[in-house]
Amino acid sequence: MKPGVFFTLILLLVPVAVGKDVHFAPGEALKLQPNISAGDIKSLEWSHNNNLFADWQGGRFHYYGTESVKARSSLDENAGVLRIADAGATDTGIYKLSINNVEQSEPFVAILVRRLKTPKVHLSPTKCSSLSKTCMLHCSVDQTGAEPVQYLWRDEPVKETRAGTNVLNISRADNRVVSFVCVVKNPLGSVESEPHVNPFYEDNSWSAGAVAGLVIGLLVLGVFLLMLCHYFKTVRQFFQRFCCSSVDKSEGESEMMNDPRSGNPAVT
Protein backbone atom coordinates (compact mmCIF):
# COMPACT_ATOMS: atom_id res chain seq x y z
CA MET A 1 0.00 0.00 0.00
CA LYS A 2 1.30 3.44 -0.90
CA PRO A 3 2.28 5.69 2.05
CA GLY A 4 -0.12 8.41 1.00
CA VAL A 5 -3.08 5.99 0.90
CA PHE A 6 -2.08 4.46 4.25
CA PHE A 7 -1.92 7.88 5.88
CA THR A 8 -5.36 8.76 4.47
CA LEU A 9 -6.83 5.63 6.08
CA ILE A 10 -5.24 6.58 9.39
CA LEU A 11 -6.83 10.03 9.17
CA LEU A 12 -10.25 8.45 8.64
CA LEU A 13 -9.88 6.21 11.70
CA VAL A 14 -8.17 8.56 14.16
CA PRO A 15 -9.56 11.99 15.13
CA VAL A 16 -7.03 14.71 14.41
CA ALA A 17 -6.86 18.40 15.09
CA VAL A 18 -7.98 20.73 12.37
CA GLY A 19 -4.97 22.48 10.87
CA LYS A 20 -3.78 24.61 8.02
CA ASP A 21 -3.68 22.78 4.70
CA VAL A 22 -0.42 23.11 2.79
CA HIS A 23 -0.49 21.66 -0.72
CA PHE A 24 2.65 20.67 -2.59
CA ALA A 25 3.44 18.97 -5.90
CA PRO A 26 5.57 15.84 -6.26
CA GLY A 27 9.25 16.68 -6.57
CA GLU A 28 8.77 20.26 -5.43
CA ALA A 29 9.60 21.79 -2.05
CA LEU A 30 7.24 21.54 0.91
CA LYS A 31 7.43 24.77 2.92
CA LEU A 32 5.83 25.08 6.36
CA GLN A 33 5.81 28.70 7.44
CA PRO A 34 4.34 29.45 10.88
CA ASN A 35 2.83 32.83 11.66
CA ILE A 36 4.92 33.82 14.61
CA SER A 37 6.07 37.20 15.83
CA ALA A 38 9.69 38.01 16.31
CA GLY A 39 10.78 37.29 19.83
CA ASP A 40 13.24 35.50 22.02
CA ILE A 41 13.29 32.05 20.41
CA LYS A 42 15.43 29.68 22.43
CA SER A 43 14.27 26.40 20.93
CA LEU A 44 12.28 25.01 18.00
CA GLU A 45 10.87 21.54 17.58
CA TRP A 46 8.98 20.12 14.59
CA SER A 47 7.14 16.80 14.69
CA HIS A 48 5.73 14.79 11.78
CA ASN A 49 2.75 12.54 12.56
CA ASN A 50 3.70 12.76 16.27
CA ASN A 51 7.30 11.73 15.55
CA LEU A 52 10.19 14.09 16.22
CA PHE A 53 11.32 15.47 12.87
CA ALA A 54 13.71 18.37 13.46
CA ASP A 55 14.75 20.68 16.27
CA TRP A 56 17.01 23.58 17.10
CA GLN A 57 18.33 24.02 20.62
CA GLY A 58 21.34 25.77 21.98
CA GLY A 59 22.36 26.93 18.54
CA ARG A 60 22.51 23.40 17.14
CA PHE A 61 20.26 21.67 14.55
CA HIS A 62 19.14 18.06 14.73
CA TYR A 63 17.25 16.21 11.98
CA TYR A 64 15.65 12.84 12.49
CA GLY A 65 14.41 10.07 10.24
CA THR A 66 16.10 8.53 7.23
CA GLU A 67 19.25 9.91 5.69
CA SER A 68 17.21 11.01 2.66
CA VAL A 69 14.88 13.04 4.85
CA LYS A 70 17.79 14.60 6.73
CA ALA A 71 19.49 15.61 3.49
CA ARG A 72 16.31 17.23 2.12
CA SER A 73 15.30 19.16 5.25
CA SER A 74 16.31 22.60 6.48
CA LEU A 75 15.11 24.70 9.41
CA ASP A 76 15.23 28.48 9.77
CA GLU A 77 15.86 29.27 13.44
CA ASN A 78 14.76 32.92 13.04
CA ALA A 79 11.28 32.35 11.62
CA GLY A 80 10.73 28.67 12.42
CA VAL A 81 10.23 27.81 8.74
CA LEU A 82 10.68 24.13 7.88
CA ARG A 83 11.54 23.33 4.26
CA ILE A 84 11.65 19.86 2.73
CA ALA A 85 13.09 19.66 -0.79
CA ASP A 86 12.02 17.12 -3.43
CA ALA A 87 8.94 16.25 -1.36
CA GLY A 88 6.79 13.22 -2.07
CA ALA A 89 4.10 10.95 -0.65
CA THR A 90 6.13 10.04 2.45
CA ASP A 91 6.19 13.74 3.43
CA THR A 92 2.41 14.07 3.71
CA GLY A 93 0.80 14.24 7.11
CA ILE A 94 0.47 16.44 10.16
CA TYR A 95 3.30 18.71 11.24
CA LYS A 96 3.35 20.46 14.63
CA LEU A 97 5.69 23.14 15.89
CA SER A 98 6.75 23.86 19.45
CA ILE A 99 8.52 27.12 20.31
CA ASN A 100 10.35 27.28 23.63
CA ASN A 101 8.69 23.96 24.52
CA VAL A 102 5.21 25.41 23.91
CA GLU A 103 3.22 23.67 21.18
CA GLN A 104 1.57 26.03 18.68
CA SER A 105 -2.20 25.87 18.45
CA GLU A 106 -2.47 25.34 14.69
CA PRO A 107 -0.78 22.32 13.11
CA PHE A 108 -0.02 21.98 9.39
CA VAL A 109 -1.55 19.34 7.16
CA ALA A 110 0.73 18.58 4.22
CA ILE A 111 -1.24 17.35 1.19
CA LEU A 112 0.27 16.01 -2.02
CA VAL A 113 -1.44 17.37 -5.14
CA ARG A 114 -0.34 17.01 -8.76
CA ARG A 115 -0.23 20.02 -11.03
CA LEU A 116 -2.87 20.18 -13.72
CA LYS A 117 -2.05 19.72 -17.37
CA THR A 118 -3.47 21.90 -20.15
CA PRO A 119 -7.16 21.06 -20.72
CA LYS A 120 -8.72 20.49 -24.14
CA VAL A 121 -12.17 21.53 -25.35
CA HIS A 122 -14.30 19.69 -27.91
CA LEU A 123 -17.78 20.33 -29.26
CA SER A 124 -20.80 18.05 -29.00
CA PRO A 125 -22.37 17.17 -31.34
CA THR A 126 -19.43 17.48 -33.71
CA LYS A 127 -21.72 18.79 -36.45
CA CYS A 128 -22.93 21.66 -34.29
CA SER A 129 -23.36 24.87 -36.31
CA SER A 130 -25.12 28.23 -36.18
CA LEU A 131 -28.27 26.44 -37.39
CA SER A 132 -28.38 24.25 -34.26
CA LYS A 133 -30.52 25.18 -31.28
CA THR A 134 -28.09 24.16 -28.55
CA CYS A 135 -24.66 22.58 -28.30
CA MET A 136 -22.28 21.46 -25.54
CA LEU A 137 -18.62 22.20 -24.91
CA HIS A 138 -16.70 19.50 -23.04
CA CYS A 139 -13.51 20.33 -21.12
CA SER A 140 -11.16 17.36 -20.70
CA VAL A 141 -8.23 17.30 -18.28
CA ASP A 142 -6.37 14.61 -16.36
CA GLN A 143 -7.52 14.93 -12.73
CA THR A 144 -5.54 11.97 -11.39
CA GLY A 145 -4.03 13.07 -8.09
CA ALA A 146 -4.92 16.70 -8.82
CA GLU A 147 -8.16 16.98 -6.83
CA PRO A 148 -9.97 19.05 -5.72
CA VAL A 149 -10.67 20.57 -9.15
CA GLN A 150 -12.86 23.53 -10.07
CA TYR A 151 -14.08 24.42 -13.58
CA LEU A 152 -14.70 27.90 -14.96
CA TRP A 153 -15.64 29.04 -18.46
CA ARG A 154 -14.51 32.42 -19.78
CA ASP A 155 -16.18 34.29 -22.62
CA GLU A 156 -13.90 36.00 -25.09
CA PRO A 157 -13.25 38.83 -25.64
CA VAL A 158 -15.35 40.28 -22.80
CA LYS A 159 -13.54 38.15 -20.16
CA GLU A 160 -16.74 37.20 -18.33
CA THR A 161 -16.52 33.95 -16.36
CA ARG A 162 -19.13 31.29 -15.71
CA ALA A 163 -18.74 28.87 -12.81
CA GLY A 164 -19.84 25.33 -13.59
CA THR A 165 -18.69 21.85 -14.47
CA ASN A 166 -16.59 20.44 -17.28
CA VAL A 167 -19.63 20.77 -19.60
CA LEU A 168 -20.97 24.10 -20.86
CA ASN A 169 -24.30 24.41 -22.67
CA ILE A 170 -24.35 27.09 -25.35
CA SER A 171 -27.11 28.33 -27.67
CA ARG A 172 -28.01 31.07 -30.13
CA ALA A 173 -28.33 33.44 -27.18
CA ASP A 174 -24.52 33.37 -26.98
CA ASN A 175 -24.10 34.87 -30.45
CA ARG A 176 -22.08 37.80 -29.07
CA VAL A 177 -19.34 35.55 -27.69
CA VAL A 178 -16.42 35.00 -30.07
CA SER A 179 -14.88 32.02 -28.28
CA PHE A 180 -14.88 30.09 -25.00
CA VAL A 181 -11.93 29.21 -22.75
CA CYS A 182 -12.01 26.44 -20.16
CA VAL A 183 -10.21 27.33 -16.91
CA VAL A 184 -9.39 24.52 -14.49
CA LYS A 185 -8.21 25.26 -10.95
CA ASN A 186 -6.80 23.27 -8.08
CA PRO A 187 -4.93 24.28 -4.88
CA LEU A 188 -1.65 24.67 -6.81
CA GLY A 189 -2.96 27.05 -9.47
CA SER A 190 -4.96 27.21 -12.68
CA VAL A 191 -4.52 26.19 -16.32
CA GLU A 192 -6.39 27.30 -19.45
CA SER A 193 -7.40 25.68 -22.69
CA GLU A 194 -6.94 27.19 -26.11
CA PRO A 195 -9.91 29.41 -27.11
CA HIS A 196 -12.64 27.36 -28.80
CA VAL A 197 -14.55 29.18 -31.55
CA ASN A 198 -18.23 29.73 -30.83
CA PRO A 199 -20.37 28.24 -33.65
CA PHE A 200 -23.18 30.69 -32.82
CA TYR A 201 -21.08 33.83 -33.08
CA GLU A 202 -22.47 36.57 -35.33
CA ASP A 203 -20.20 39.44 -36.31
CA ASN A 204 -22.55 42.42 -36.53
CA SER A 205 -19.88 45.02 -36.00
CA TRP A 206 -17.57 46.69 -38.46
CA SER A 207 -14.05 45.40 -38.45
CA ALA A 208 -11.08 47.73 -38.14
CA GLY A 209 -10.18 47.03 -41.78
CA ALA A 210 -13.67 47.87 -42.95
CA VAL A 211 -13.70 51.13 -41.00
CA ALA A 212 -10.27 52.07 -42.35
CA GLY A 213 -11.42 51.25 -45.89
CA LEU A 214 -14.51 53.40 -45.46
CA VAL A 215 -12.47 56.35 -44.17
CA ILE A 216 -9.98 56.09 -47.03
CA GLY A 217 -12.82 55.80 -49.53
CA LEU A 218 -14.50 58.92 -48.16
CA LEU A 219 -11.22 60.83 -48.30
CA VAL A 220 -10.66 59.80 -51.93
CA LEU A 221 -14.23 60.75 -52.78
CA GLY A 222 -13.79 64.13 -51.09
CA VAL A 223 -10.56 64.82 -53.03
CA PHE A 224 -12.28 63.80 -56.28
CA LEU A 225 -15.21 66.13 -55.62
CA LEU A 226 -12.85 68.99 -54.83
CA MET A 227 -10.96 68.38 -58.08
CA LEU A 228 -14.22 68.15 -60.00
CA CYS A 229 -15.48 71.44 -58.54
CA HIS A 230 -12.18 73.10 -59.35
CA TYR A 231 -12.38 71.78 -62.93
CA PHE A 232 -15.91 73.11 -63.51
CA LYS A 233 -14.96 76.40 -61.92
CA THR A 234 -11.99 76.73 -64.26
CA VAL A 235 -14.13 75.85 -67.32
CA ARG A 236 -16.76 78.32 -66.25
CA GLN A 237 -14.23 81.11 -65.83
CA PHE A 238 -12.77 80.30 -69.27
CA PHE A 239 -16.13 80.53 -71.01
CA GLN A 240 -17.00 83.68 -69.11
CA ARG A 241 -13.76 85.35 -70.22
CA PHE A 242 -14.17 84.14 -73.82
CA CYS A 243 -17.75 85.30 -74.15
CA CYS A 244 -17.15 88.65 -72.48
CA SER A 245 -14.12 89.42 -74.66
CA SER A 246 -16.09 88.57 -77.83
CA VAL A 247 -19.00 90.80 -76.86
CA ASP A 248 -16.70 93.66 -75.93
CA LYS A 249 -14.84 93.39 -79.25
CA SER A 250 -18.07 93.43 -81.30
CA GLU A 251 -19.40 96.43 -79.43
CA GLY A 252 -16.08 98.25 -79.93
CA GLU A 253 -16.07 97.66 -83.69
CA SER A 254 -19.67 98.82 -83.95
CA GLU A 255 -18.90 102.04 -82.11
CA MET A 256 -15.93 102.76 -84.37
CA MET A 257 -18.02 102.32 -87.49
CA ASN A 258 -20.62 104.75 -86.22
CA ASP A 259 -18.09 107.27 -85.04
CA PRO A 260 -17.80 110.19 -87.58
CA ARG A 261 -14.23 110.77 -86.51
CA SER A 262 -13.26 107.36 -87.75
CA GLY A 263 -13.98 108.37 -91.39
CA ASN A 264 -16.41 105.51 -91.77
CA PRO A 265 -19.89 106.53 -92.89
CA ALA A 266 -22.65 105.54 -90.61
CA VAL A 267 -24.71 102.72 -91.80
CA THR A 268 -28.37 103.61 -92.26
matplotlib code that plots the C-alpha trace (Angstrom):
import matplotlib.pyplot as plt

x = [0.0, 1.3, 2.3, -0.1, -3.1, -2.1, -1.9, -5.4, -6.8, -5.2, -6.8, -10.2, -9.9, -8.2, -9.6, -7.0, -6.9, -8.0, -5.0, -3.8, -3.7, -0.4, -0.5, 2.6, 3.4, 5.6, 9.2, 8.8, 9.6, 7.2, 7.4, 5.8, 5.8, 4.3, 2.8, 4.9, 6.1, 9.7, 10.8, 13.2, 13.3, 15.4, 14.3, 12.3, 10.9, 9.0, 7.1, 5.7, 2.7, 3.7, 7.3, 10.2, 11.3, 13.7, 14.8, 17.0, 18.3, 21.3, 22.4, 22.5, 20.3, 19.1, 17.3, 15.6, 14.4, 16.1, 19.3, 17.2, 14.9, 17.8, 19.5, 16.3, 15.3, 16.3, 15.1, 15.2, 15.9, 14.8, 11.3, 10.7, 10.2, 10.7, 11.5, 11.6, 13.1, 12.0, 8.9, 6.8, 4.1, 6.1, 6.2, 2.4, 0.8, 0.5, 3.3, 3.4, 5.7, 6.7, 8.5, 10.4, 8.7, 5.2, 3.2, 1.6, -2.2, -2.5, -0.8, 0.0, -1.6, 0.7, -1.2, 0.3, -1.4, -0.3, -0.2, -2.9, -2.0, -3.5, -7.2, -8.7, -12.2, -14.3, -17.8, -20.8, -22.4, -19.4, -21.7, -22.9, -23.4, -25.1, -28.3, -28.4, -30.5, -28.1, -24.7, -22.3, -18.6, -16.7, -13.5, -11.2, -8.2, -6.4, -7.5, -5.5, -4.0, -4.9, -8.2, -10.0, -10.7, -12.9, -14.1, -14.7, -15.6, -14.5, -16.2, -13.9, -13.2, -15.3, -13.5, -16.7, -16.5, -19.1, -18.7, -19.8, -18.7, -16.6, -19.6, -21.0, -24.3, -24.4, -27.1, -28.0, -28.3, -24.5, -24.1, -22.1, -19.3, -16.4, -14.9, -14.9, -11.9, -12.0, -10.2, -9.4, -8.2, -6.8, -4.9, -1.6, -3.0, -5.0, -4.5, -6.4, -7.4, -6.9, -9.9, -12.6, -14.5, -18.2, -20.4, -23.2, -21.1, -22.5, -20.2, -22.5, -19.9, -17.6, -14.1, -11.1, -10.2, -13.7, -13.7, -10.3, -11.4, -14.5, -12.5, -10.0, -12.8, -14.5, -11.2, -10.7, -14.2, -13.8, -10.6, -12.3, -15.2, -12.9, -11.0, -14.2, -15.5, -12.2, -12.4, -15.9, -15.0, -12.0, -14.1, -16.8, -14.2, -12.8, -16.1, -17.0, -13.8, -14.2, -17.8, -17.1, -14.1, -16.1, -19.0, -16.7, -14.8, -18.1, -19.4, -16.1, -16.1, -19.7, -18.9, -15.9, -18.0, -20.6, -18.1, -17.8, -14.2, -13.3, -14.0, -16.4, -19.9, -22.6, -24.7, -28.4]
y = [0.0, 3.4, 5.7, 8.4, 6.0, 4.5, 7.9, 8.8, 5.6, 6.6, 10.0, 8.4, 6.2, 8.6, 12.0, 14.7, 18.4, 20.7, 22.5, 24.6, 22.8, 23.1, 21.7, 20.7, 19.0, 15.8, 16.7, 20.3, 21.8, 21.5, 24.8, 25.1, 28.7, 29.5, 32.8, 33.8, 37.2, 38.0, 37.3, 35.5, 32.0, 29.7, 26.4, 25.0, 21.5, 20.1, 16.8, 14.8, 12.5, 12.8, 11.7, 14.1, 15.5, 18.4, 20.7, 23.6, 24.0, 25.8, 26.9, 23.4, 21.7, 18.1, 16.2, 12.8, 10.1, 8.5, 9.9, 11.0, 13.0, 14.6, 15.6, 17.2, 19.2, 22.6, 24.7, 28.5, 29.3, 32.9, 32.3, 28.7, 27.8, 24.1, 23.3, 19.9, 19.7, 17.1, 16.3, 13.2, 11.0, 10.0, 13.7, 14.1, 14.2, 16.4, 18.7, 20.5, 23.1, 23.9, 27.1, 27.3, 24.0, 25.4, 23.7, 26.0, 25.9, 25.3, 22.3, 22.0, 19.3, 18.6, 17.3, 16.0, 17.4, 17.0, 20.0, 20.2, 19.7, 21.9, 21.1, 20.5, 21.5, 19.7, 20.3, 18.0, 17.2, 17.5, 18.8, 21.7, 24.9, 28.2, 26.4, 24.2, 25.2, 24.2, 22.6, 21.5, 22.2, 19.5, 20.3, 17.4, 17.3, 14.6, 14.9, 12.0, 13.1, 16.7, 17.0, 19.1, 20.6, 23.5, 24.4, 27.9, 29.0, 32.4, 34.3, 36.0, 38.8, 40.3, 38.1, 37.2, 33.9, 31.3, 28.9, 25.3, 21.9, 20.4, 20.8, 24.1, 24.4, 27.1, 28.3, 31.1, 33.4, 33.4, 34.9, 37.8, 35.6, 35.0, 32.0, 30.1, 29.2, 26.4, 27.3, 24.5, 25.3, 23.3, 24.3, 24.7, 27.1, 27.2, 26.2, 27.3, 25.7, 27.2, 29.4, 27.4, 29.2, 29.7, 28.2, 30.7, 33.8, 36.6, 39.4, 42.4, 45.0, 46.7, 45.4, 47.7, 47.0, 47.9, 51.1, 52.1, 51.3, 53.4, 56.4, 56.1, 55.8, 58.9, 60.8, 59.8, 60.7, 64.1, 64.8, 63.8, 66.1, 69.0, 68.4, 68.2, 71.4, 73.1, 71.8, 73.1, 76.4, 76.7, 75.9, 78.3, 81.1, 80.3, 80.5, 83.7, 85.4, 84.1, 85.3, 88.6, 89.4, 88.6, 90.8, 93.7, 93.4, 93.4, 96.4, 98.3, 97.7, 98.8, 102.0, 102.8, 102.3, 104.7, 107.3, 110.2, 110.8, 107.4, 108.4, 105.5, 106.5, 105.5, 102.7, 103.6]
z = [0.0, -0.9, 2.1, 1.0, 0.9, 4.3, 5.9, 4.5, 6.1, 9.4, 9.2, 8.6, 11.7, 14.2, 15.1, 14.4, 15.1, 12.4, 10.9, 8.0, 4.7, 2.8, -0.7, -2.6, -5.9, -6.3, -6.6, -5.4, -2.1, 0.9, 2.9, 6.4, 7.4, 10.9, 11.7, 14.6, 15.8, 16.3, 19.8, 22.0, 20.4, 22.4, 20.9, 18.0, 17.6, 14.6, 14.7, 11.8, 12.6, 16.3, 15.6, 16.2, 12.9, 13.5, 16.3, 17.1, 20.6, 22.0, 18.5, 17.1, 14.6, 14.7, 12.0, 12.5, 10.2, 7.2, 5.7, 2.7, 4.9, 6.7, 3.5, 2.1, 5.2, 6.5, 9.4, 9.8, 13.4, 13.0, 11.6, 12.4, 8.7, 7.9, 4.3, 2.7, -0.8, -3.4, -1.4, -2.1, -0.6, 2.5, 3.4, 3.7, 7.1, 10.2, 11.2, 14.6, 15.9, 19.5, 20.3, 23.6, 24.5, 23.9, 21.2, 18.7, 18.4, 14.7, 13.1, 9.4, 7.2, 4.2, 1.2, -2.0, -5.1, -8.8, -11.0, -13.7, -17.4, -20.2, -20.7, -24.1, -25.3, -27.9, -29.3, -29.0, -31.3, -33.7, -36.5, -34.3, -36.3, -36.2, -37.4, -34.3, -31.3, -28.5, -28.3, -25.5, -24.9, -23.0, -21.1, -20.7, -18.3, -16.4, -12.7, -11.4, -8.1, -8.8, -6.8, -5.7, -9.1, -10.1, -13.6, -15.0, -18.5, -19.8, -22.6, -25.1, -25.6, -22.8, -20.2, -18.3, -16.4, -15.7, -12.8, -13.6, -14.5, -17.3, -19.6, -20.9, -22.7, -25.4, -27.7, -30.1, -27.2, -27.0, -30.4, -29.1, -27.7, -30.1, -28.3, -25.0, -22.7, -20.2, -16.9, -14.5, -10.9, -8.1, -4.9, -6.8, -9.5, -12.7, -16.3, -19.4, -22.7, -26.1, -27.1, -28.8, -31.6, -30.8, -33.6, -32.8, -33.1, -35.3, -36.3, -36.5, -36.0, -38.5, -38.4, -38.1, -41.8, -43.0, -41.0, -42.4, -45.9, -45.5, -44.2, -47.0, -49.5, -48.2, -48.3, -51.9, -52.8, -51.1, -53.0, -56.3, -55.6, -54.8, -58.1, -60.0, -58.5, -59.3, -62.9, -63.5, -61.9, -64.3, -67.3, -66.3, -65.8, -69.3, -71.0, -69.1, -70.2, -73.8, -74.1, -72.5, -74.7, -77.8, -76.9, -75.9, -79.2, -81.3, -79.4, -79.9, -83.7, -83.9, -82.1, -84.4, -87.5, -86.2, -85.0, -87.6, -86.5, -87.7, -91.4, -91.8, -92.9, -90.6, -91.8, -92.3]

ax = plt.figure().add_subplot(projection="3d")
ax.plot(x, y, z, "-o")
ax.set_aspect("equal")
plt.show()
